Amino acid sequence: MTFRTLDDAKDLAGKTALVRVDFNVPMEDGKVSDDTRLRAALPTIQRLRDSGAKVALLAHFDRPKGKRVPEMSLQPVVDDLELLIGAPVRFADDCVGDVAKAALDDLDPGGVILLENVRFHAGEEKNDAAFAAQLAALGDLYVNDAFSAAHRAHASTEGLARLLPAYAGEAMKRELEALDAALGNPVKPVLGIVGGAKVSTKLDLLKNLVGRLDRLAIGGGMANTFLFAQGIDIGGSLAERDMAETAREIIAEAEAKGCELLLPIDVVVATEVKPGAETRTVLAREEIDSDEKILDAGPLTVEKLVKAMALSRTLIWNGPLGVFEVPPFDAATVKAAQAAGQLATSGAITAVAGGGDTVSALNHAGVVDQMTFVSTAGGAFLEWMEGKPLPGVEALRA
């Protein structure tokens, strides 16, 4: 994977860098409640400041649908960003036109300004050429540091990159390098773990992975569909019974391509999903009562999965193994995650994980910092795993 980075950008002093960041942060009572995405942008912002460039930040917040919605302004982000940077951050009430231009003209080299929500303009999500040109008129170069928005062909993620010299920011660079190490050019053998509720939402993902992995473990509600497809009684478990034939096709394709599928050997069942619910662990092929639901993988399944990790050099993980939000149905996810964290920390495997539920599950297990890389990008991470080109990344190719 070859793409332009800030290492390729020369003589930036006095130039204006338009930097696409992801500041679509959680807010409570008008205040930022989680500054993770702000922190992710700091290395790029600081590198550009140190080079003497003016730093103009482009971002979206929520879904204003091309209209100015005061509650969706980016202005509340400024105070938190100033504290993190340790320097003043200006704010412009628009991201294009005279207001933005005047604010940038008044900015000193090394200064930082946050421009108003790009989605206040209908041209942003339409990737309108005229709106992209208005953005481009404000800067000398473009830096994309928002991998989480890279699957969208919007004006500030793709159109703008075609009009100015374009580079990957530090966070984008780190993400792309990690993803390349996990699936682009991984050290084999490669193990994938895919969990979650529905096969239908991850059909493209599964079909792509069985052709690229040595082993693929399937967990969560998806595993129930695969068990059902093999004629196993799953009681009252969540499953897409109408996807049984598709599941059988994936099983056959995995076998044809030499990818070992790891399905649950044993499962944890209960009649209700609530904390501390009475459970029993049964072999997957044993009879499950009609009012019982499979809510987690059992200890034998976890043991087999951990052994598969130990035999691998690369692990890519998307989705939990059970209903981890409700103990005791978090046991399999926690134990598997802790094993992955230990192997990654020791250098035995490269462990890359991503997707919203995955990040929450790894946080729950306390191993986020132990993994080689954890992507907070949801849709972009999933589409990349599906093998789809991401417009925001394609525009940065060298």
Solvent accessible surface area in square Angstrom, and as a share of the most:
residue,aa,sasa,rsa
1,M,77,0.35
2,T,94,0.55
3,F,27,0.11
4,R,70,0.26
5,T,15,0.09
6,L,5,0.02
7,D,72,0.37
8,D,77,0.40
9,A,12,0.10
10,K,138,0.58
11,D,124,0.64
12,L,20,0.10
13,A,76,0.59
14,G,45,0.43
15,K,79,0.33
16,T,14,0.08
17,A,0,0.00
18,L,0,0.00
19,V,0,0.00
20,R,1,0.00
21,V,1,0.00
22,D,16,0.08
23,F,0,0.00
24,N,49,0.25
25,V,5,0.03
26,P,72,0.45
27,M,52,0.23
28,E,119,0.53
29,D,149,0.77
30,G,46,0.44
31,K,134,0.57
32,V,21,0.12
33,S,58,0.37
34,D,64,0.33
35,D,39,0.20
36,T,68,0.40
37,R,72,0.26
38,L,0,0.00
39,R,131,0.48
40,A,50,0.39
41,A,5,0.04
42,L,39,0.19
43,P,72,0.45
44,T,0,0.00
45,I,1,0.01
46,Q,73,0.33
47,R,87,0.32
48,L,1,0.01
49,R,61,0.22
50,D,108,0.56
51,S,43,0.28
52,G,19,0.18
53,A,0,0.00
54,K,31,0.13
55,V,0,0.00
56,A,0,0.00
57,L,0,0.00
58,L,0,0.00
59,A,0,0.00
60,H,14,0.06
61,F,25,0.10
62,D,61,0.32
63,R,146,0.53
64,P,6,0.04
65,K,158,0.67
66,G,18,0.18
67,K,144,0.61
68,R,121,0.44
69,V,36,0.21
70,P,101,0.63
71,E,139,0.62
72,M,41,0.18
73,S,20,0.13
74,L,0,0.00
75,Q,104,0.46
76,P,54,0.34
77,V,2,0.01
78,V,16,0.09
79,D,89,0.46
80,D,38,0.20
81,L,0,0.00
82,E,56,0.25
83,L,149,0.74
84,L,42,0.21
85,I,23,0.12
86,G,67,0.65
87,A,19,0.15
88,P,109,0.69
89,V,8,0.04
90,R,97,0.35
91,F,45,0.19
92,A,3,0.02
93,D,81,0.42
94,D,28,0.14
95,C,0,0.00
96,V,6,0.03
97,G,35,0.34
98,D,120,0.62
99,V,80,0.46
100,A,0,0.00
101,K,110,0.47
102,A,62,0.48
103,A,16,0.12
104,L,8,0.04
105,D,96,0.50
106,D,92,0.48
107,L,10,0.05
108,D,104,0.54
109,P,84,0.53
110,G,15,0.15
111,G,17,0.17
112,V,2,0.01
113,I,0,0.00
114,L,0,0.00
115,L,0,0.00
116,E,3,0.02
117,N,1,0.00
118,V,0,0.00
119,R,17,0.06
120,F,14,0.06
121,H,51,0.23
122,A,51,0.40
123,G,12,0.12
124,E,0,0.00
125,E,69,0.31
126,K,155,0.66
127,N,43,0.22
128,D,57,0.30
129,A,82,0.64
130,A,69,0.53
131,F,9,0.04
132,A,3,0.02
133,A,52,0.40
134,Q,88,0.39
135,L,0,0.00
136,A,13,0.10
137,A,88,0.68
138,L,21,0.11
139,G,14,0.14
140,D,69,0.36
141,L,6,0.03
142,Y,0,0.00
143,V,0,0.00
144,N,0,0.00
145,D,12,0.06
146,A,2,0.02
147,F,8,0.03
148,S,25,0.16
149,A,6,0.04
150,A,0,0.00
151,H,25,0.11
152,R,97,0.36
153,A,46,0.36
154,H,18,0.08
155,A,0,0.00
156,S,0,0.00
157,T,0,0.00
158,E,26,0.12
159,G,11,0.10
160,L,0,0.00
161,A,6,0.05
162,R,143,0.52
163,L,92,0.46
164,L,30,0.15
165,P,75,0.47
166,A,1,0.01
167,Y,27,0.10
168,A,0,0.00
169,G,0,0.00
170,E,44,0.20
171,A,30,0.23
172,M,0,0.00
173,K,50,0.21
174,R,146,0.53
175,E,17,0.08
176,L,1,0.01
177,E,90,0.40
178,A,13,0.10
179,L,0,0.00
180,D,30,0.16
181,A,43,0.33
182,A,0,0.00
183,L,7,0.03
184,G,34,0.33
185,N,109,0.56
186,P,32,0.20
187,V,81,0.47
188,K,119,0.50
189,P,45,0.29
190,V,1,0.00
191,L,0,0.00
192,G,0,0.00
193,I,0,0.00
194,V,0,0.00
195,G,0,0.00
196,G,16,0.15
197,A,51,0.40
198,K,96,0.41
199,V,0,0.00
200,S,53,0.34
201,T,86,0.50
202,K,24,0.10
203,L,44,0.22
204,D,70,0.37
205,L,0,0.00
206,L,0,0.00
207,K,84,0.36
208,N,31,0.16
209,L,0,0.00
210,V,1,0.00
211,G,41,0.40
212,R,98,0.36
213,L,8,0.04
214,D,43,0.22
215,R,51,0.18
216,L,0,0.00
217,A,5,0.04
218,I,5,0.03
219,G,4,0.04
220,G,15,0.15
221,G,12,0.11
222,M,0,0.00
223,A,2,0.02
224,N,3,0.02
225,T,0,0.00
226,F,0,0.00
227,L,3,0.02
228,F,69,0.29
229,A,6,0.04
230,Q,75,0.33
231,G,71,0.69
232,I,13,0.06
233,D,81,0.42
234,I,3,0.02
235,G,19,0.18
236,G,34,0.33
237,S,4,0.02
238,L,107,0.53
239,A,17,0.13
240,E,29,0.13
241,R,99,0.36
242,D,129,0.67
243,M,29,0.13
244,A,10,0.08
245,E,98,0.44
246,T,27,0.15
247,A,0,0.00
248,R,105,0.38
249,E,90,0.40
250,I,1,0.00
251,I,39,0.20
252,A,59,0.46
253,E,55,0.24
254,A,1,0.01
255,E,141,0.63
256,A,88,0.69
257,K,115,0.49
258,G,62,0.60
259,C,5,0.03
260,E,80,0.36
261,L,36,0.18
262,L,12,0.06
263,L,29,0.15
264,P,14,0.09
265,I,67,0.34
266,D,3,0.02
267,V,1,0.00
268,V,20,0.11
269,V,1,0.00
270,A,3,0.02
271,T,71,0.41
272,E,83,0.37
273,V,67,0.38
274,K,98,0.42
275,P,102,0.64
276,G,68,0.65
277,A,7,0.05
278,E,161,0.72
279,T,53,0.31
280,R,101,0.37
281,T,71,0.41
282,V,9,0.05
283,L,81,0.40
284,A,4,0.03
285,R,178,0.65
286,E,81,0.36
287,E,137,0.61
288,I,3,0.02
289,D,72,0.38
290,S,100,0.65
291,D,87,0.45
292,E,13,0.06
293,K,70,0.30
294,I,16,0.08
295,L,15,0.08
296,D,4,0.02
297,A,9,0.07
298,G,1,0.01
299,P,79,0.50
300,L,84,0.42
301,T,19,0.11
302,V,11,0.06
303,E,88,0.40
304,K,82,0.35
305,L,7,0.04
306,V,48,0.27
307,K,121,0.51
308,A,6,0.04
309,M,0,0.00
310,A,68,0.52
311,L,114,0.57
312,S,4,0.03
313,R,121,0.44
314,T,1,0.00
315,L,1,0.00
316,I,0,0.00
317,W,2,0.01
318,N,7,0.03
319,G,3,0.03
320,P,12,0.07
321,L,10,0.05
322,G,10,0.09
323,V,48,0.28
324,F,10,0.04
325,E,109,0.49
326,V,28,0.16
327,P,60,0.38
328,P,53,0.34
329,F,0,0.00
330,D,21,0.11
331,A,41,0.32
332,A,2,0.01
333,T,0,0.00
334,V,27,0.16
335,K,112,0.47
336,A,0,0.00
337,A,0,0.00
338,Q,76,0.34
339,A,16,0.12
340,A,0,0.00
341,G,0,0.00
342,Q,123,0.55
343,L,37,0.19
344,A,14,0.11
345,T,97,0.56
346,S,87,0.56
347,G,56,0.54
348,A,43,0.34
349,I,8,0.04
350,T,41,0.24
351,A,0,0.00
352,V,1,0.00
353,A,0,0.00
354,G,0,0.00
355,G,6,0.06
356,G,50,0.48
357,D,85,0.44
358,T,2,0.01
359,V,25,0.14
360,S,56,0.36
361,A,2,0.01
362,L,0,0.00
363,N,90,0.46
364,H,88,0.39
365,A,11,0.08
366,G,56,0.54
367,V,3,0.02
368,V,38,0.22
369,D,144,0.75
370,Q,73,0.32
371,M,12,0.05
372,T,68,0.40
373,F,13,0.05
374,V,25,0.14
375,S,1,0.01
376,T,67,0.39
377,A,2,0.02
378,G,31,0.30
379,G,35,0.34
380,A,0,0.00
381,F,0,0.00
382,L,43,0.22
383,E,48,0.22
384,W,31,0.11
385,M,0,0.00
386,E,23,0.10
387,G,45,0.44
388,K,82,0.35
389,P,99,0.62
390,L,6,0.03
391,P,36,0.23
392,G,0,0.00
393,V,8,0.05
394,E,54,0.24
395,A,4,0.03
396,L,0,0.00
397,R,100,0.37
398,A,92,0.71
